[in-house]
Amino acid sequence: MIIKKLPDYRLKQKILYVDHTDPETFKQYGDLFFAEGNFSDALDFYKKANFTEGLQKIKNTATESGDVMLFGMAAKALNMELKTADWENIGRIALGLKKYLFARHALEKANNEELLNSLAKITEAEEHEKIS
């Protein structure tokens, strides 16, 4: 069965949690959601399909975009134990993309006081620019 249309919320919940759906169908839905840029839903379907490549693709996308929350969820789905360096890496990426809340979360997980102080200075300077 080739799936060409995204399900609405109710159908998505039914497919994920009620129906006895086969892994290939979960993977196809995951691919469809991924193609639409809906990575969180794609993650749910890839997890259900136990599709490691899809989960890794989401983790890589999350890393590139500095999405710390999606990064953490994908790593958890992959049963990865994230190290300080992983959190520092995505924290730096998020910082570079001006995703300061994500950066702070990652840098707190990494316990990197130096970068957290830099982040605080950056956000403070930007606040002063807005006021001026």
Number of C-alpha atoms within 10 A of each C-alpha: 6 7 11 9 9 13 15 8 9 9 13 16 12 13 18 16 11 10 10 9 14 11 16 15 18 22 22 19 26 28 21 21 21 20 11 11 12 13 23 17 17 25 27 22 28 29 20 20 22 17 19 14 11 21 27 18 15 23 25 16 16 21 21 14 16 26 22 24 15 20 25 20 18 27 18 14 20 17 9 10 10 13 10 15 11 17 23 20 17 24 31 21 20 26 22 12 15 15 17 19 15 21 28 23 18 29 27 17 16 20 15 16 11 10 19 19 12 12 20 14 12 15 14 11 11 12 11 10 9 7 6 6
